[in-house]
């Protein structure tokens, strides 16, 4: 059950984080893509405007013979094969320092193709030597169907391992298409996708193990509560099973001797009454624990005299302790006050004192001290006896937990007293713990403020 709960938690967590990562990555990629496209279009329009400039059209670099190489309709920067145009370098826009002011912006590789209405090449221009077939192939990549009569049309394509962006400017007698190399920009977008994929995969792996760790920690209290509930139900059933069996057996004895008098069968009735009282005490303790655990239960807290509360419990029990041949010694610092519910704190004192008396050895001793420690009040109740083994110290405050079931039953306990004391002290934001030396005795400490 808990494994399924953990797996569901993992699945929900991973799906939620994956969706958020995808949304975040998609947003970053979209913004980056739009910025790259915007810069690409700005560069395209800048180069296109240069070729549209009448001044630059008249001053455009030509072949050695000054012509534009338009004789065959597929002219290039090499004219009609009579040499190449010297490169203008990679200076700033419009040639930059030391560059030709009549050359196109040189931040990226670019070239231009002019066509007639039938999309036949009439003129070309480039700062680099290019073959005629390259212009033809580039023109074939242009989406001619989407080109309007008056609006610029942009697009992109890949040719011979290079990414190109183009803009088509319709003119009265044909089209002018300007191309620029955007391989670097497309590389940025591609690398961004790969980076997102790798980073996302690594993050999912890390998140999986982190989620698994925290899922195990999250369900640990649920598992512990469930196990305690199962143990509680089993222990309560066991505690009720014994007195019910005794009551049932004694009732059968009474029914088998219906002719006998009540006086002659009094001991069976006393057994029934004793076990009934035991069950009544058990159910009352269980109800009290339930009320203590209910967060809706409210307690009236006020300052009260802790010293008087301890004395009010010790004095009535002195006679009982004396009858059991147990010595009692106490040292109570006067006028110590704490904030809380006096009746519940008295119940804690009574539980600890009763527990110390029950488990003291023959001719044992019980010692009670109350003193101030820093800003807190410390109550210590100790006894001589067998003590408590270290493996039991952390569990003696659990419900129904007893280090020796047969011995506890002999003393009439059912393992709820210390659990009730712990619940009360926890409600008062205090601390209850035990220290023991096996074979010598044990001491229970209550720290309140």
C-alpha positions, 0 to 999 in steps of 0.5 A: 500500500505504501509503495503504491502511495510512494509511486503515485507521489513520484508520478504526480511529482515528475509529471508536474515538474516535467510539464513546468519544465516543458512550459519554461523551455518552450517559453525560453525557446519561443522568445529566443526564436522570435529574437533571432527571427527579428534580428534576421529580418532586420538584417535582411531588410537592411541589405535589401534597402541597400540594393534598392538604393538608387545611389548604390544601384548605380555604384554597384560593383561590376565585372572588369568590363564594368558590365553586370554580366546580364548577357545570358540572363544568368550573370554573376559577380564574375561578369561573363567569365572575365574575372572576379570582383575583389572582396570588400572584406568583413568590415562594419555596415556599408563597408565599415572603416577601410571598406567599400561604402558602396558594398552591402552590409558585411555582417553576414554573407549575402547575395542578390538575385533579380528576376523578371515576372516569369522568375527568370534571372536577369541579374545577380550580385554577391561580394563573393564568387559564386557559380551560376548553378548556385543562384539557380538552386537558391531561386528554386528554394524560394516559395514563389507561390506566396509572393504578393504584388506589393508586400515583402515575403520572407522565408528560409531554406537549407542549401548545401549544408548552409541555412539561408534567409531571403526576402522577396521585394516585388518590383514593377518589372520583376522581383529582387530576392536578397539572401543572407547566411543564417547558419550561425543563428540556426545553430544557436537555436539547434544548440538551444534545443539540444541543451534543453534536452540534455539539461531536462534529462539530467534534471528529471533524473536528479528530481526523480531521486530527490522526489523518491527520497522526499516521498519516502520521508513524507510517507514515513509518518503515515506508515508509522501512524498506520503501524501504530494504529494496527498495533493499538487495535491489536493491543486494545483487543488483547487487553479486552480479550482477557477480562472478557474471557474471565467474565464469560468463564465466571458467568458460565460457572454461575449458570452451571450452579443456578441452585446455589446461593449468591453467598456461596458464589460470591467469589465468581461475582467478585471476579466479574466485578474486578474484570469489569472495573478493569475494562472500565478503567481501560476504556476511560483511559482510551477515551482520555487519550482520544480527547488528548489527541483531538486537536479540537479539544481545548484546555484552560491554561493559567499560572499555578503553583507547581510546588503545591501541586506536587505536595498535594499528590505526595501527601495522600500517597504517603500512607499507601507507600508506607504500607508497601514498606517503601521509603519515600523521600522528597525535596520540593523547592517552594513557590515554583510556578508554571503555565498550564492546566493544574489538574492535568499536571497533577495527573502526570505526577500521580501517574509517575509516582504510582509507576515508581511505587509499583515497580520499586523492588522489595524494601525499595525507595522512591525519591521526588525532587522539584527544582528550578533549572534556568527558566524551566521547572524540573520534576524528577521521580526516581525509584530503586528496582530492576530498572529499564533496559536501554532498548525499551527507554524510547518505547515505554511511552507508547500505548500498551507497551510494557517491558514485562507483560506478566509483571505489568498485569500483576500490578494491574497496569495495561500500558496506558499510564505513561502514554497519557502522561506523555500526551499531557506534557506534550500538550503543555509544550514540555518534555517527558523522558526517562533515564535508567540503570539496569539493576539499580532503578529508573528516573522520569523527568518532566520539564515545564516552563 
